Amino acid sequence: MRQFIPAFFLILALFAVPAMAQAEQYTCPMHPHYVVDRPGTCPICGMDLVELASEQESEDDGAAMESMDNSDKGGMERTTVTIDPETIQNTGIRTEEAQMASFGTLVRSYGDVTENVRLQFDISARVEGWVEDLKVQAMGDEVKKGDLLFNLYSPALISAQQDLISAIATGYKGRIGSAAKRLVSLGMQKRAIEEVKSRRKAFQSVPYYAESDGLVSAMNVRDGTYAKPGMNLMTLQNYDTVWVDVSVAEQDIPYITKETKAMVSLPALGVKEKEAAIDYIYPTIDRATRTGRIRLVLDNADGKLKPGAYADVELETGVDRRLSIPGDAILKSKDGDFVVVAMDQGRFQPRKILAGLKYKGRTEVLDGLAEKDKVVVSGQFLIDSE
């Protein structure tokens, strides 16, 4: 009898071990194929894990998941779920097609906003004279194209105008053309020359007009200033477009061309992802910082971009096209990645895929889908539970 009692307890212990092991397993109610040995949350849907009820239940769930993951290549039929149109509409199930999309490498850098010097207009004197009736008074004054800036009293311009009037009186086109060209060479604007031709009377003080919209960025005269040939009277700067000078790491420069797509954000000014064009790639590398420089042109019609502002820059290099789907369409399991494919007549089918690169919210599909296949991007968990 004494020998029987220890043997009896040994048999009980052998049966208790698998029972305890089974009691310590946890699974997800929505994804029964996910089984772990400790409580927690499901990495797929975030639901709390529950204790696995029985070994038989676990086997049934594993068989169901195995059926979902079967592929066409193995010749096994996939599980197909049919959902009525009303349920599809009410639950917000949304699909998108697998399609070819641009994938590249993002180069992130920074830059500074500067003036576009191609939109800078210097107004200089070509003859001696005195500035009169000055209409702009200080740097920052705004002018519109055609606005009067100032008048210039110059004996040389008065004499040249008289020559033009005399040439018009003779009627000789060659002489008229020569006299008009002389006025242009002396700095008189074509608008003022045409006025002299039409009224046949010389200006005593020749008007000068703004040839572009802009702001006064340099001011070197006041009323009564004596101007000499070559003297800069004022400078106008147009801000319809601005430049962004960008520093780029030396190793990234070879992959950047003028066709490279650039996006600029200015956090301090509330500007996000504004598209820019590469205007110039500088031919040198800074020896101290080991960086190259590129220059972007950025539209600034609304005037929000201020020279001197800091800019975050993204450059998209090495772009090619790959079959891809939205990243939200992919469901992850211990056996790999799978998606829910939408078929005709409200039918849905889980399908295992091989995922590749990720880029801007999309994931490359290396195997498992073809172009135009429709995948569910919203509501997959409902279909998965079915």
SEKEVO-288026 format. One line per 3 residues: number of its first residue (from 1); their letters; for each residue x, y, z of C-alpha. Coordinates in pm, 1 decimal, m for minus. Example, Ala and Ser with C-alpha at 12.3 -4.5 7.8 and 13.67 -1.06 7.14 Angstrom:
REM SEKEVO-288026
1 = as = 1230.0:m450.0:780.0 | 1367.0:m106.0:714.0
***
This chain:
REM SEKEVO-288026
1 = mrq = 0.0:0.0:0.0 | 287.7:235.3:82.0 | 433.0:182.7:m267.1
4 = fip = 97.1:256.8:m429.2 | 49.7:601.9:m269.7 | 367.2:766.5:m419.3
7 = aff = 287.1:621.0:m760.5 | m63.4:765.0:m737.2 | 67.4:1116.6:m667.7
10 = lil = 323.5:1084.6:m948.1 | 43.8:1009.8:m1196.1 | m155.1:1311.0:m1068.6
13 = alf = 149.4:1536.4:m1114.7 | 199.4:1420.2:m1472.0 | m159.9:1514.3:m1559.1
16 = avp = m136.2:1844.8:m1370.3 | 165.0:1974.9:m1567.5 | m8.2:2005.3:m1907.0
19 = ama = m319.0:2141.7:m1736.4 | m116.5:2418.5:m1571.9 | 67.2:2493.3:m1896.0
22 = qae = m262.7:2520.0:m2076.7 | m407.9:2750.8:m1808.7 | m112.9:2987.7:m1853.2
25 = qyt = m175.7:3051.1:m2225.4 | m352.6:3367.8:m2345.1 | m511.1:3459.4:m2676.5
28 = cpm = m699.6:3744.6:m2849.1 | m1079.0:3706.8:m2896.2 | m1049.9:3874.2:m3240.0
31 = hph = m729.2:3697.9:m3347.1 | m724.9:3349.6:m3190.4 | m412.0:3257.6:m3383.1
34 = yvv = m214.7:3491.4:m3157.2 | m118.5:3285.5:m2846.1 | 129.9:3386.3:m2574.2
37 = drp = 220.5:3263.0:m2227.5 | 144.0:3585.5:m2039.2 | m142.5:3838.6:m2017.4
40 = gtc = m127.9:4162.7:m2214.5 | m279.9:4326.2:m2523.8 | m308.6:4206.1:m2882.4
43 = pic = m44.8:4370.2:m3107.9 | m289.5:4355.5:m3401.1 | m604.3:4519.6:m3261.9
46 = gmd = m506.4:4629.3:m2909.7 | m771.7:4420.5:m2728.4 | m694.6:4265.8:m2388.7
49 = lve = m583.4:3904.1:m2412.1 | m797.7:3635.6:m2244.0 | m696.7:3306.1:m2092.3
52 = las = m712.5:3017.8:m2340.1 | m1017.5:2811.6:m2243.1 | m915.6:2468.5:m2363.9
55 = eqe = m664.7:2290.7:m2583.3 | m942.2:2194.1:m2823.1 | m1041.0:2560.1:m2868.5
58 = sed = m681.5:2653.6:m2944.6 | m656.7:2378.0:m3203.0 | m981.1:2490.1:m3371.2
61 = dga = m861.8:2851.9:m3389.4 | m523.9:2745.2:m3525.1 | m694.2:2541.4:m3796.5
64 = ame = m907.5:2840.7:m3896.8 | m603.5:3067.1:m3923.1 | m413.7:2804.8:m4120.4
67 = smd = m702.7:2799.0:m4367.2 | m684.8:3179.4:m4401.3 | m310.4:3173.2:m4471.3
70 = nsd = m323.5:2904.5:m4741.6 | m195.1:3035.1:m5074.7 | m289.1:2969.4:m5435.3
73 = kgg = 59.4:2837.4:m5499.4 | m10.2:2542.4:m5269.5 | m334.4:2469.9:m5449.9
76 = mer = m537.4:2504.6:m5127.9 | m861.7:2700.1:m5126.0 | m864.3:3020.6:m4922.3
79 = ttv = m1137.1:3108.6:m4675.2 | m1388.6:3347.2:m4832.4 | m1627.8:3565.2:m4631.4
82 = tid = m1945.1:3715.7:m4779.0 | m2087.5:4034.9:m4626.3 | m2412.6:4196.1:m4736.9
85 = pet = m2393.7:4548.0:m4894.1 | m2583.5:4712.7:m4606.8 | m2331.4:4589.0:m4352.0
88 = iqn = m2043.8:4701.8:m4573.8 | m2190.3:5051.7:m4590.9 | m2279.4:5075.0:m4220.8
91 = tgi = m1940.7:4955.9:m4097.9 | m1741.6:5185.7:m4326.4 | m1543.5:4916.8:m4505.4
94 = rte = m1320.0:5099.7:m4752.5 | m1100.1:4958.3:m5028.2 | m814.2:5079.9:m5246.0
97 = eaq = m640.1:4927.8:m5546.1 | m286.0:4798.3:m5541.2 | m103.6:5028.0:m5779.5
100 = mas = 235.8:5139.6:m5900.1 | 361.0:5433.4:m5693.9 | 681.3:5635.5:m5674.1
103 = fgt = 933.0:5519.9:m5413.9 | 1254.0:5703.8:m5341.5 | 1502.3:5807.5:m5074.2
106 = lvr = 1433.0:6118.4:m4869.3 | 1728.4:6347.9:m4802.2 | 1645.0:6581.2:m4513.7
109 = syg = 1832.2:6908.1:m4475.9 | 1787.1:7274.1:m4386.1 | 1825.2:7614.2:m4546.9
112 = dvt = 1768.8:7988.2:m4524.2 | 1525.6:8201.8:m4722.1 | 1697.3:8476.2:m4924.2
115 = env = 1597.5:8738.3:m5180.3 | 1575.5:8634.4:m5544.3 | 1830.8:8872.8:m5694.2
118 = rlq = 1686.1:8811.1:m6040.2 | 1388.1:9016.6:m5921.0 | 1606.4:9301.8:m5795.8
121 = fdi = 1596.8:9629.1:m5988.8 | 1869.1:9891.7:m5949.0 | 1784.5:10245.7:m6056.2
124 = sar = 2101.6:10437.4:m6138.0 | 2179.2:10774.6:m6291.2 | 2343.2:10785.9:m6635.2
127 = veg = 2367.7:11163.1:m6653.6 | 2431.8:11446.7:m6411.9 | 2122.6:11600.3:m6258.2
130 = wve = 1917.8:11679.8:m5948.8 | 1651.3:11458.9:m5794.1 | 1315.0:11633.5:m5758.4
133 = dlk = 966.7:11540.4:m5634.6 | 1081.8:11217.6:m5466.0 | 779.1:10991.4:m5409.1
136 = vqa = 939.9:10719.9:m5194.4 | 1096.1:10820.2:m4867.6 | 1242.8:10515.8:m4695.2
139 = mgd = 1343.5:10152.5:m4721.8 | 1041.0:9924.6:m4710.1 | 810.4:10160.0:m4900.1
142 = evk = 588.7:9956.4:m5132.9 | 558.6:10051.3:m5497.7 | 352.3:9918.2:m5786.4
145 = kgd = 461.1:9883.4:m6145.5 | 410.7:10219.7:m6318.8 | 423.1:10431.2:m6001.1
148 = llf = 619.8:10757.7:m6027.2 | 937.8:10732.5:m5819.7 | 1100.9:11073.8:m5877.6
151 = nly = 1183.2:11336.8:m6140.0 | 1534.8:11419.0:m6255.3 | 1633.6:11765.2:m6373.4
154 = spa = 1923.3:11725.2:m6618.9 | 2036.1:11974.2:m6885.8 | 2178.4:11682.9:m7087.7
157 = lis = 1836.4:11513.7:m7100.1 | 1662.1:11838.1:m7196.4 | 1904.1:11884.5:m7487.9
160 = aqq = 1860.4:11525.7:m7607.3 | 1480.3:11564.2:m7598.2 | 1502.1:11874.4:m7813.5
163 = dli = 1704.6:11676.3:m8069.3 | 1426.8:11415.9:m8083.1 | 1159.0:11682.1:m8134.6
166 = sai = 1363.7:11837.4:m8416.9 | 1408.3:11495.3:m8579.5 | 1032.2:11435.3:m8566.7
169 = atg = 978.8:11769.0:m8742.4 | 1199.8:11657.9:m9033.3 | 1005.1:11335.0:m9077.6
172 = ykg = 1320.4:11126.5:m9134.3 | 1274.1:10791.2:m8960.6 | 1646.4:10723.5:m8937.4
175 = rig = 1711.8:11049.9:m8758.9 | 1412.0:10998.2:m8528.7 | 1537.7:10650.0:m8437.4
178 = saa = 1888.7:10775.3:m8364.2 | 1759.8:11054.9:m8140.4 | 1538.0:10811.4:m7947.6
181 = krl = 1827.5:10567.0:m7898.7 | 2040.4:10846.8:m7756.0 | 1773.7:10919.0:m7493.9
184 = vsl = 1764.4:10548.7:m7401.9 | 2142.9:10545.3:m7362.3 | 2113.8:10843.9:m7126.5
187 = gmq = 1875.5:10646.3:m6905.0 | 1542.5:10792.3:m7010.0 | 1264.7:10531.2:m6991.7
190 = kra = 1068.2:10432.7:m7302.7 | 740.6:10547.3:m7147.1 | 876.1:10902.5:m7109.5
193 = iee = 1024.7:10896.6:m7461.9 | 686.2:10800.9:m7609.6 | 525.9:11091.3:m7422.0
196 = vks = 779.8:11331.7:m7575.6 | 702.2:11193.8:m7921.7 | 327.5:11224.8:m7879.2
199 = rrk = 315.1:11574.5:m7730.7 | 634.5:11704.8:m7900.9 | 741.5:11885.4:m7589.7
202 = afq = 1044.7:11821.2:m7369.5 | 1025.6:11742.2:m6997.9 | 1208.3:11994.1:m6784.1
205 = svp = 1232.9:11729.0:m6513.6 | 1225.1:11377.4:m6657.2 | 995.9:11129.0:m6474.0
208 = yya = 1119.6:10784.6:m6363.3 | 866.6:10506.4:m6300.7 | 877.8:10172.6:m6118.3
211 = esd = 922.5:9892.5:m6371.6 | 802.5:9623.7:m6129.5 | 606.1:9575.2:m5810.4
214 = glv = 826.5:9559.0:m5505.2 | 965.0:9713.7:m5192.2 | 1239.7:9973.1:m5166.6
217 = sam = 1540.0:9773.8:m5041.4 | 1801.2:10050.5:m5079.2 | 1756.2:10429.1:m5068.8
220 = nvr = 2049.0:10658.1:m5150.6 | 1883.8:10991.1:m5241.5 | 1666.0:11264.3:m5098.6
223 = dgt = 1488.6:11556.0:m5262.7 | 1755.0:11780.5:m5412.3 | 2030.4:11515.8:m5420.4
226 = yak = 2286.1:11579.1:m5693.1 | 2321.2:11262.4:m5900.4 | 2632.0:11165.1:m6091.6
229 = pgm = 2662.5:10907.0:m6370.4 | 2684.8:10555.9:m6222.9 | 2531.9:10652.8:m5888.5
232 = nlm = 2275.4:10403.8:m5749.2 | 1968.2:10608.7:m5660.5 | 1754.2:10327.4:m5517.2
235 = tlq = 1689.3:9952.6:m5543.1 | 1353.6:9776.9:m5570.0 | 1312.2:9413.7:m5462.8
238 = nyd = 1024.5:9197.3:m5581.7 | 923.0:8909.3:m5350.7 | 685.3:8713.2:m5577.0
241 = tvw = 942.8:8434.1:m5556.7 | 1226.2:8380.4:m5309.8 | 1533.0:8160.8:m5294.6
244 = vdv = 1618.6:7900.2:m5032.2 | 1990.3:7826.9:m4989.1 | 2020.4:7465.0:m4873.9
247 = sva = 2316.6:7279.2:m4726.1 | 2337.8:6913.5:m4833.3 | 2571.7:6641.8:m4706.2
250 = eqd = 2858.6:6569.1:m4943.6 | 2754.7:6205.4:m4998.1 | 2402.0:6308.7:m5106.1
253 = ipy = 2502.4:6570.7:m5364.4 | 2570.3:6320.1:m5651.4 | 2206.9:6199.8:m5639.6
256 = itk = 2053.5:6546.6:m5672.9 | 1963.6:6693.9:m6012.3 | 1752.3:6987.8:m6123.8
259 = etk = 1463.9:6742.1:m6169.3 | 1480.0:6627.8:m5804.8 | 1156.2:6698.5:m5618.9
262 = amv = 1197.5:6935.1:m5322.9 | 953.4:7014.7:m5041.7 | 1008.1:7306.9:m4804.3
265 = slp = 851.6:7368.5:m4462.5 | 895.2:7681.5:m4251.3 | 775.0:7590.0:m3900.2
268 = alg = 809.7:7940.2:m3754.6 | 595.5:8089.9:m4033.8 | 332.7:7814.1:m4034.2
271 = vke = 422.9:7698.2:m4386.5 | 412.0:7320.1:m4442.1 | 535.6:7116.4:m4739.3
274 = kea = 555.1:7381.1:m5008.3 | 690.6:7247.3:m5337.1 | 1004.8:7413.6:m5470.8
277 = aid = 1218.9:7385.1:m5783.4 | 1596.6:7341.2:m5784.0 | 1741.1:7650.0:m5952.9
280 = yiy = 2113.4:7587.3:m5913.3 | 2352.6:7324.9:m5775.2 | 2676.6:7487.7:m5660.4
283 = pti = 2990.6:7322.3:m5803.3 | 3196.6:7328.0:m5481.3 | 3204.1:7152.6:m5142.4
286 = dra = 3269.4:7342.2:m4819.5 | 3597.9:7205.8:m4683.1 | 3509.8:7277.2:m4320.9
289 = trt = 3157.5:7131.3:m4307.7 | 3185.2:6878.7:m4594.9 | 2855.4:7001.3:m4735.3
292 = gri = 2745.9:7119.1:m5076.6 | 2489.3:7385.7:m5155.8 | 2182.6:7398.8:m5373.6
295 = rlv = 1945.5:7686.0:m5442.7 | 1569.5:7644.7:m5455.4 | 1309.2:7878.8:m5605.4
298 = ldn = 990.8:7907.2:m5404.1 | 664.7:8078.7:m5498.0 | 579.7:8362.3:m5258.4
301 = adg = 272.2:8524.3:m5411.2 | 109.8:8554.2:m5067.8 | 419.7:8720.4:m4919.7
304 = klk = 443.3:8480.7:m4622.5 | 803.7:8379.7:m4685.0 | 1050.1:8619.5:m4525.3
307 = pga = 1418.9:8638.1:m4616.8 | 1627.6:8512.8:m4327.2 | 1368.5:8255.6:m4216.0
310 = yad = 1481.0:7900.5:m4133.7 | 1352.7:7624.1:m4363.6 | 1330.5:7244.5:m4332.7
313 = vel = 1392.8:7079.0:m4670.2 | 1316.5:6730.1:m4804.2 | 1470.2:6613.6:m5132.0
316 = etg = 1331.4:6301.4:m5300.7 | 1614.7:6114.7:m5475.1 | 1646.6:5781.0:m5653.5
319 = vdr = 1278.1:5765.3:m5741.1 | 1136.5:5454.1:m5909.7 | 790.4:5296.0:m5932.5
322 = rls = 685.4:4992.3:m5728.2 | 364.8:4794.5:m5672.4 | 230.6:4914.7:m5338.2
325 = ipg = m70.1:4947.6:m5108.9 | m152.4:5178.7:m4815.5 | 28.7:5063.9:m4501.9
328 = dai = m303.6:5058.3:m4312.6 | m421.7:4767.6:m4528.1 | m166.7:4525.3:m4384.2
331 = lks = m252.4:4298.0:m4090.3 | 34.0:4135.1:m3903.7 | 36.2:3788.4:m3751.9
334 = kdg = 293.3:3543.1:m3619.6 | 289.9:3379.3:m3964.0 | 363.0:3700.4:m4154.1
337 = dfv = 172.3:3985.1:m4320.0 | m164.7:3947.2:m4485.0 | m436.0:4165.8:m4638.0
340 = vva = m806.9:4127.0:m4701.3 | m880.1:4126.0:m5075.3 | m1220.9:4256.6:m5189.2
343 = mdq = m1377.7:4038.5:m5457.2 | m1708.6:4069.4:m5639.8 | m2058.8:4032.4:m5485.4
346 = grf = m1951.2:4132.7:m5135.1 | m1695.2:3855.2:m5099.3 | m1368.9:3907.2:m4910.2
349 = qpr = m1065.9:3683.1:m4893.2 | m757.6:3699.7:m4665.6 | m432.0:3670.1:m4854.9
352 = kil = m75.6:3642.0:m4736.4 | 170.0:3889.8:m4889.3 | 540.9:3961.1:m4885.2
355 = agl = 594.2:4326.9:m4790.3 | 895.1:4534.4:m4895.2 | 995.1:4898.7:m4857.2
358 = kyk = 782.7:5155.8:m4676.5 | 756.3:5508.2:m4816.1 | 522.0:5796.6:m4732.8
361 = grt = 247.2:5580.3:m4586.6 | 264.6:5312.5:m4856.4 | 420.7:4965.9:m4844.6
364 = evl = 576.6:4783.7:m5137.4 | 425.7:4442.3:m5219.5 | 683.2:4193.3:m5347.1
367 = dgl = 448.1:3893.9:m5370.2 | 83.3:3804.0:m5314.3 | m96.3:4081.5:m5505.4
370 = aek = m127.4:4206.1:m5861.4 | m189.1:4557.9:m5986.2 | m558.6:4657.9:m5960.5
373 = dkv = m630.7:4405.5:m5682.0 | m859.2:4574.9:m5429.7 | m754.6:4553.4:m5065.8
376 = vvs = m950.3:4660.1:m4758.2 | m791.2:4960.0:m4583.1 | m1064.9:5018.1:m4324.0
379 = gqf = m1274.9:4754.3:m4147.5 | m1036.1:4459.6:m4187.8 | m1083.5:4353.9:m3824.8
382 = lid = m1458.7:4305.2:m3876.6 | m1393.3:4083.0:m4177.5 | m1115.2:3900.8:m3993.6
385 = se = m1353.1:3821.4:m3705.6 | m1606.6:3683.6:m3952.7
***
